[in-house]
Amino acid sequence: MTNEEENFDDFLKKKKRKFPFKWVFVLFVLLFFTGLIIVSADWVMGALVHTRKEVVVPDLGKKSVTQALDLLAKQNLALKQAGVEFDRDVAPGSVLRQIPSAGSTVREGRVIRVWISEGDEMIFVPNIAGKTLRDAQLAIRQAGLRVGKVENAYSVTYEKGLIISQTPKADNLVRKGEAVGFILSNGAPPASVVLVPNFKGKKLAQATLWASLHNINLIIKEDAYSIFPNGLISEQNPKADKQIAPNSNMEVVVSRRETAENEKTYRLHYEMPQGKKESRVVITKEDVMGETEILNEIKQPGSKIDLEIPYVGKATLRITVDGVLVREREVL
């Protein structure tokens, strides 16, 4: 063996003698005591829980959250909201039910889960005007409402068997299970019965002629701030389809607003598509003056809409049928 080999062998022997066994021992001791502390803490916590005082869970039913917290605090209990539910017999924001139940015996510190009432479930009333009796009844029931009183009346607007009007009106918020009543059309009236036509958006001359033919006293009022062009009827009373007797009064409001210096008029013509049911038509105008609703009515299949729409600068006209945009046009 050479001198170099002997020196290398001595070096390895010295390294083996210097291996830090004491640090391994120290690490082992630390791990042992750490585990012991964890086990002891768990045992202590368990012992503390089981030595807590037993208390009776108070009745939180129909109590507000604030009241429930106060009751639980007196018993050293906690509260957690587990969910919300509809219930017409319990005020919104009040406790509907709880777990554990009232009267149960638990230890202090226990969490009581509660469900909070949202009160009555509110439903938007569907629009059934223009629907058949069967479709109207189906729409009402599907919305979670009840079919109420059904009455009949003549109509110059709705064909026989279609819904003329409803109570409550469409889109009103009512309690779930509320009754919806409606009037069913008997079709056109006999010659002895006079019904008021729809004059809204029509020229005053048309209402004047009709009133004269049926011996109706026409009362004319003027509106200088109307959105309708000058000379057109914006409101009427009685409304369309209401029965009226000879020598009765009918009131109409006629637009008499001043024309803006740069105001223009667009003549809109739209024909309703042919079909078996009527549709709700909404016509809006948007210009520098903002967005304005020009028309919002139920229209018969195949009926024609003719309107003179005033606008300033550039305008966008939109026509929606049963909530669907069917036409949008920019006019200059």
C-alpha positions as CSV (number, residue, x, y, z in Angstrom):
1,M,0.0,0.0,0.0
2,T,1.4,3.4,-0.9
3,N,1.6,6.4,1.4
4,E,-1.2,8.1,-0.4
5,E,-3.5,5.1,0.1
6,E,-2.7,4.9,3.8
7,N,-3.4,8.6,4.3
8,F,-6.8,8.3,2.6
9,D,-7.7,5.3,4.8
10,D,-6.8,7.2,7.9
11,F,-9.0,10.1,6.7
12,L,-12.1,7.8,6.3
13,K,-11.6,6.4,9.8
14,K,-11.5,9.9,11.4
15,K,-14.7,10.8,9.6
16,K,-16.5,7.8,10.9
17,R,-15.5,8.6,14.5
18,K,-16.8,12.2,14.1
19,F,-20.4,11.2,13.0
20,P,-22.8,13.4,15.1
21,F,-24.8,10.6,17.0
22,K,-25.6,13.1,19.7
23,W,-27.7,15.2,17.2
24,V,-29.7,12.2,16.2
25,F,-30.5,11.6,19.9
26,V,-31.5,15.3,20.4
27,L,-33.9,15.1,17.4
28,F,-35.5,12.0,18.7
29,V,-36.1,13.5,22.1
30,L,-37.7,16.6,20.5
31,L,-40.0,14.5,18.3
32,F,-41.0,12.5,21.3
33,F,-41.9,15.5,23.5
34,T,-43.8,17.2,20.6
35,G,-46.0,14.1,20.1
36,L,-46.5,14.0,23.9
37,I,-47.7,17.6,24.0
38,I,-50.1,17.1,21.1
39,V,-51.7,14.0,22.8
40,S,-51.8,15.8,26.1
41,A,-53.5,18.9,24.6
42,D,-56.1,16.7,22.9
43,W,-56.8,14.9,26.1
44,V,-57.1,18.2,28.0
45,M,-59.5,19.7,25.5
46,G,-61.6,16.6,25.6
47,A,-61.6,16.7,29.4
48,L,-62.6,20.4,29.4
49,V,-65.5,19.7,27.0
50,H,-66.9,16.9,29.1
51,T,-66.6,18.9,32.2
52,R,-68.6,21.8,30.8
53,K,-71.9,22.5,32.3
54,E,-75.0,21.0,30.8
55,V,-77.7,23.5,29.7
56,V,-81.2,23.4,28.1
57,V,-81.5,24.7,24.6
58,P,-84.0,27.6,24.5
59,D,-86.9,27.8,22.1
60,L,-85.8,30.1,19.2
61,G,-89.0,29.6,17.1
62,K,-90.3,32.8,15.5
63,K,-87.6,34.8,17.3
64,S,-85.6,37.4,15.4
65,V,-81.9,36.6,15.0
66,T,-81.0,39.3,17.6
67,Q,-83.4,37.8,20.1
68,A,-82.1,34.3,19.3
69,L,-78.5,35.4,19.9
70,D,-79.5,37.0,23.3
71,L,-81.2,33.8,24.4
72,L,-78.3,31.6,23.4
73,A,-75.7,33.9,25.0
74,K,-77.4,33.4,28.4
75,Q,-76.8,29.7,28.0
76,N,-73.3,30.1,26.7
77,L,-74.4,28.6,23.3
78,A,-73.6,29.7,19.8
79,L,-75.7,30.2,16.7
80,K,-75.1,29.3,13.0
81,Q,-77.5,29.9,10.1
82,A,-78.0,26.7,8.2
83,G,-80.3,28.0,5.5
84,V,-83.4,30.0,4.6
85,E,-86.9,28.8,3.7
86,F,-90.3,30.4,2.7
87,D,-93.0,30.3,5.3
88,R,-96.1,32.6,5.4
89,D,-96.7,31.9,9.1
90,V,-93.2,33.1,10.3
91,A,-92.1,36.7,9.8
92,P,-89.1,37.3,7.5
93,G,-85.8,37.3,9.4
94,S,-87.2,35.1,12.2
95,V,-86.1,31.6,13.2
96,L,-88.2,28.9,11.4
97,R,-86.6,25.8,13.0
98,Q,-83.5,24.7,14.9
99,I,-81.2,21.8,15.6
100,P,-80.9,20.7,18.4
101,S,-84.6,21.2,19.2
102,A,-85.9,23.4,22.0
103,G,-85.7,21.6,25.4
104,S,-82.7,19.4,24.5
105,T,-79.8,19.2,27.0
106,V,-76.4,20.1,25.6
107,R,-73.1,21.2,27.0
108,E,-72.1,24.9,27.0
109,G,-70.4,26.0,23.8
110,R,-72.6,23.9,21.5
111,V,-73.5,25.5,18.2
112,I,-77.2,25.6,17.5
113,R,-78.1,25.5,13.8
114,V,-81.1,27.5,12.7
115,W,-83.1,28.1,9.5
116,I,-84.4,31.6,8.9
117,S,-87.8,32.4,7.4
118,E,-88.1,34.5,4.2
119,G,-91.8,35.0,4.8
120,D,-94.3,34.4,2.0
121,E,-92.9,33.3,-1.4
122,M,-93.8,36.1,-3.8
123,I,-94.8,35.4,-7.4
124,F,-94.9,37.6,-10.5
125,V,-98.4,37.4,-12.0
126,P,-98.1,36.1,-15.6
127,N,-99.6,38.1,-18.5
128,I,-102.7,36.1,-19.7
129,A,-104.4,38.8,-21.8
130,G,-105.1,37.5,-25.2
131,K,-104.7,33.8,-24.2
132,T,-107.4,31.1,-24.6
133,L,-109.1,30.0,-21.4
134,R,-107.1,26.7,-21.3
135,D,-103.7,28.5,-21.8
136,A,-104.5,31.1,-19.2
137,Q,-105.5,28.5,-16.6
138,L,-102.3,26.5,-17.4
139,A,-100.1,29.7,-17.1
140,I,-101.6,30.6,-13.8
141,R,-101.1,27.2,-12.2
142,Q,-97.6,26.9,-13.5
143,A,-96.7,30.1,-11.8
144,G,-97.9,28.7,-8.5
145,L,-101.1,30.7,-8.4
146,R,-104.8,29.7,-8.3
147,V,-107.5,30.4,-11.0
148,G,-110.0,32.9,-9.5
149,K,-113.3,34.2,-10.6
150,V,-114.0,34.0,-14.3
151,E,-116.4,36.6,-15.8
152,N,-117.6,37.2,-19.4
153,A,-117.9,40.3,-21.4
154,Y,-118.3,41.5,-25.0
155,S,-115.2,42.9,-26.8
156,V,-114.4,44.7,-30.0
157,T,-110.7,44.0,-29.4
158,Y,-110.6,40.3,-28.4
159,E,-112.1,37.4,-30.2
160,K,-114.6,35.1,-28.5
161,G,-112.8,32.8,-26.0
162,L,-109.8,35.0,-25.4
163,I,-108.9,36.7,-22.1
164,I,-109.7,40.5,-22.1
165,S,-108.2,41.5,-18.7
166,Q,-107.0,40.1,-15.4
167,T,-106.9,40.9,-11.7
168,P,-104.2,41.3,-10.4
169,K,-102.5,42.8,-13.4
170,A,-99.6,41.2,-15.2
171,D,-96.1,41.5,-13.5
172,N,-97.6,42.4,-10.1
173,L,-96.0,40.6,-7.1
174,V,-98.4,38.5,-5.1
175,R,-98.2,35.7,-2.5
176,K,-97.8,32.2,-3.8
177,G,-101.2,30.6,-4.1
178,E,-103.0,33.9,-4.7
179,A,-106.1,33.8,-6.9
180,V,-106.0,35.4,-10.4
181,G,-109.4,36.4,-11.8
182,F,-110.1,37.3,-15.4
183,I,-112.7,38.4,-17.9
184,L,-113.3,36.1,-20.9
185,S,-114.4,37.6,-24.3
186,N,-117.9,36.8,-25.7
187,G,-116.8,38.3,-29.0
188,A,-118.4,41.3,-30.7
189,P,-121.4,42.7,-29.0
190,P,-124.9,42.8,-30.5
191,A,-126.1,46.0,-32.1
192,S,-127.8,47.1,-28.8
193,V,-124.5,47.1,-26.9
194,V,-121.9,49.9,-27.6
195,L,-118.3,49.3,-26.6
196,V,-115.6,52.0,-26.6
197,P,-112.9,51.5,-29.3
198,N,-109.3,52.1,-28.6
199,F,-108.5,55.7,-29.6
200,K,-105.0,55.9,-28.1
201,G,-102.6,57.2,-30.7
202,K,-105.5,58.1,-33.0
203,K,-106.4,61.5,-34.3
204,L,-109.0,63.5,-32.4
205,A,-111.3,63.5,-35.5
206,Q,-111.8,59.8,-35.3
207,A,-113.0,59.9,-31.7
208,T,-115.2,62.9,-32.5
209,L,-116.9,61.1,-35.4
210,W,-117.5,58.0,-33.3
211,A,-118.9,59.9,-30.4
212,S,-121.3,61.8,-32.7
213,L,-122.6,58.5,-34.3
214,H,-123.3,56.9,-30.9
215,N,-124.6,60.0,-29.2
216,I,-121.7,60.2,-26.7
217,N,-120.7,63.4,-25.0
218,L,-117.0,63.8,-25.8
219,I,-115.0,65.8,-23.2
220,I,-111.6,66.9,-24.6
221,K,-108.6,67.7,-22.4
222,E,-105.2,68.9,-23.6
223,D,-101.7,67.8,-22.5
224,A,-98.9,70.2,-23.4
225,Y,-96.2,67.8,-22.2
226,S,-97.4,64.6,-24.0
227,I,-94.9,62.4,-25.8
228,F,-97.4,62.0,-28.6
229,P,-97.4,64.2,-31.7
230,N,-99.7,67.2,-31.6
231,G,-103.3,66.3,-32.2
232,L,-103.1,62.6,-31.3
233,I,-105.1,61.1,-28.3
234,S,-102.8,59.9,-25.5
235,E,-105.4,58.8,-22.9
236,Q,-109.1,57.9,-22.8
237,N,-111.7,57.1,-20.2
238,P,-113.6,54.8,-20.4
239,K,-110.8,52.5,-21.6
240,A,-111.2,50.4,-24.8
241,D,-113.8,47.6,-24.6
242,K,-115.8,49.2,-21.8
243,Q,-119.6,49.3,-22.4
244,I,-121.0,52.8,-22.7
245,A,-124.6,54.0,-22.9
246,P,-126.0,56.8,-25.1
247,N,-125.7,60.3,-23.6
248,S,-122.8,59.2,-21.4
249,N,-119.5,61.1,-21.2
250,M,-116.2,60.0,-22.6
251,E,-113.0,61.8,-21.8
252,V,-110.0,62.0,-24.1
253,V,-106.6,63.7,-23.6
254,V,-105.1,65.2,-26.7
255,S,-101.5,66.1,-27.2
256,R,-100.9,69.8,-27.6
257,R,-97.3,70.0,-26.9
258,E,-95.1,72.5,-28.7
259,T,-92.9,71.2,-31.5
260,A,-89.2,71.5,-30.9
261,E,-87.2,73.6,-33.4
262,N,-85.3,70.7,-34.8
263,E,-88.1,68.1,-34.2
264,K,-89.0,65.6,-37.0
265,T,-91.7,63.0,-37.3
266,Y,-91.4,59.4,-38.4
267,R,-94.4,57.5,-39.6
268,L,-94.2,54.0,-38.4
269,H,-96.2,51.2,-40.0
270,Y,-96.1,47.6,-38.6
271,E,-98.3,44.6,-39.4
272,M,-98.8,41.9,-36.8
273,P,-98.0,38.4,-38.1
274,Q,-100.8,36.1,-38.6
275,G,-101.4,33.5,-36.0
276,K,-103.9,32.0,-33.5
277,K,-103.1,34.2,-30.5
278,E,-102.7,37.9,-29.7
279,S,-99.4,39.4,-28.6
280,R,-98.1,42.2,-26.5
281,V,-96.4,44.9,-28.6
282,V,-94.0,47.4,-27.1
283,I,-92.6,50.3,-29.2
284,T,-89.9,52.5,-27.8
285,K,-88.0,55.5,-29.1
286,E,-84.5,56.6,-28.0
287,D,-83.1,59.9,-29.0
288,V,-81.2,62.8,-27.4
289,M,-84.2,63.3,-25.0
290,G,-83.8,59.8,-23.6
291,E,-85.8,56.6,-24.0
292,T,-89.6,56.8,-24.3
293,E,-92.2,54.1,-24.4
294,I,-94.6,54.9,-27.3
295,L,-96.9,51.9,-27.2
296,N,-97.5,49.0,-24.9
297,E,-100.7,47.1,-25.9
298,I,-102.1,43.7,-26.8
299,K,-102.7,43.4,-30.6
300,Q,-104.7,41.0,-32.7
301,P,-102.9,38.7,-35.3
302,G,-102.8,40.6,-38.6
303,S,-103.7,44.0,-37.1
304,K,-101.9,47.1,-38.3
305,I,-100.0,49.7,-36.2
306,D,-99.7,53.2,-37.7
307,L,-98.0,55.8,-35.5
308,E,-96.5,59.2,-36.0
309,I,-93.5,59.3,-33.8
310,P,-91.7,62.7,-33.1
311,Y,-88.0,62.7,-32.4
312,V,-85.1,65.1,-32.1
313,G,-81.8,64.6,-34.0
314,K,-81.2,60.9,-34.6
315,A,-83.5,58.3,-33.0
316,T,-83.6,54.5,-32.6
317,L,-87.0,52.8,-32.8
318,R,-87.5,49.4,-31.4
319,I,-90.5,47.0,-31.7
320,T,-90.7,44.0,-29.4
321,V,-93.5,41.4,-29.6
322,D,-94.0,39.2,-26.5
323,G,-90.6,40.3,-25.2
324,V,-88.7,39.5,-28.5
325,L,-87.1,42.3,-30.4
326,V,-88.5,42.0,-34.0
327,R,-87.4,45.4,-35.4
328,E,-84.8,48.0,-34.7
329,R,-84.4,51.0,-37.0
330,E,-82.3,54.2,-36.9
331,V,-84.0,57.3,-38.3
332,L,-82.3,60.6,-39.2
